[in-house]
Amino acid sequence: MLVIGMQDGDLGEFAYNFNYVTTHYYKDVDRKELLQKAFSTIISELKDPYTEMLDEEFKKSMENGDYEYSNTIASNVLNNEPSNITSTNASDNKPHKNVTTNIYNKNNKKIAYIKLETFSMDSAKDFKDNFNKLNKECFDSLIIDLRGNLGGENNNLMDIASLFLDSSKIVCIDKFKKITKTYYSHGDKTANYPVVMLGNCDTASCSEILICELKEGCNATFIGIRT
């Protein structure tokens, strides 16, 4: 029988107990699986529907760029007129990691579309790279699709927001206990073209902040249901 305990909740003690269990248990232990289950339990105790552990299948799909893409997004946004809309591919219409882009043509206007799956890993870099490619198309308006995006790292949020806002705009205010930090955009200029943000019930965290900030900072329009 193994007896373990947490005296003060210190992470070092957790690591000690984890190593003790995996080295002294009478059967072989899969350390990776055990650690994943431990953190899954920790996450579940938060009882937050928007916070979850990413499974291996999702991680592999992120690495392989395996995402479903619908080329009818623009027609749903633009007054339901699919007959007047044609699509030309940007970057061969292939997702770049967790970013998908396209260009739609309507009444001699170019509508850029960019979908961001999550604010994690190299999201900001991927978003910026694809956004710069769209800029070369000289688009007239932009759709940012954040449906199903549960959020992620704040650093990615800052970098993406700065593509649309000048340095006078506040991206977010972080309040933790008695400390308050205000984060400003580090962009050079504010977008002066129409921006539409798409969201749904699975749009959360950084995605919600980006939607709010672009609504206030560059008069973006939000289309969707309550996040």
Secondary structure, DSSP 4 states (H G I P E B T S, - for coil): ------SS--HHHHHHHHHHHHHHSSS---HHHHHHHHHHHHHHHT--TT--PPPHHHHHHHHHT-----TTHHHHHTTT-GGGEEEE-SGGG--BTTEEEEEEEETTEEEEEEEE--B-TTHHHHHHHHHHHHHTTT-SEEEEE-TT---B-HHHHHHHHTTTS-TTSEEEEEEETTEEEEEE---SS---S-EEEEE-TT--THHHHHHHHHHHHH--EEEES--
